[in-house]
Amino acid sequence: MNVKLKFRDISTILQLNYVFAASCSQLNTEADSRDITGHPRDDKTRSCLCTVCHKQFTTKSQLTRHSKRHTGENEYSCTQCEKRFSSQGGLCNHMNIHAGKYKCTECGKCFGTNRQLSRHRRSHSGEKPFECTVCSKRFITSGHLVRHSRIHSGEKPYKCHVCKKAFSQSSSLHTHMRVHTGDKPYDCPYCDKLFKTNSDLKCHVRIHTGAKPYSCRHCSESFTRRNQLKRHLLKSHNEGTSLM
């Protein structure tokens, strides 16, 4: 029997509590995709750790708000759509999207904060102000650069407290935890099948829709999955390498 578990049903495995480090050296601080270089708060010690996704925060109140994402306590509702939020600040930012307060003059897309709009504008201008000191690859945000740098350093600061497996990104750890919890939050709109990741769901939905987004540039063949295309290119056109 397939049982769909929620985070709130497995409190014995994943407890949303506070972990305070004795010093900032005990924690690895990551700039996420919302960070902008030179921002004063980037230098603050993030001594409050979420034990579910291992994201770190500077204050206990920030961690409390974040914890509601895992427990599903989204008490603030948008009056214009069905979206819900765990904090009033999150709702206020969302309402800015409906109001068109921060609107891109290039494409008309609206954002919740001026910071998000500023970052989005780089997709039009092509500006990539953050450069890797190892390979010189450039990025739009400091968070992207931080994650990229771990390719060179091999750093994996996010560790599963169940099996001790380590990851370079907090999102990868969050997805991995579903292996232990059995949580499958993505359900197929055509059948009752459940999936751990959105990408797995997208691949499955193509069975129902018949979509084949991966086309061969040498012939008229198209495929549901990327690995099917790679296998075809190798077998039929002698292109690529063997898939292990």
CORHU-V213456 format. One line per field, one symbol per residue. burial: b if it has 9 or more other ideal C-beta (glycine too) atoms within 8 Angstrom, else e. A space follows every 50 residues. Layout:
burial: ???
//
This chain:
burial: eeeeeebeebeeebebeeeebeebeebeebeeeebbeeeeebeeebbbbb bbbbbbbbeeebbebbbbebbeebebbbeeeeeebbbeebbebbbbbbee ebbbeeeeebbebeebbbbbbbebeeebebbbeeeeeebbbbbbbbbbbb eeeeebbbbbeeeeeebbbbebbbbbbbebbebbebbbeeeeebbbeeeb bebbbbebeeebebbbeeeeeebbeeebbbbbbbebbeeeeeee
//
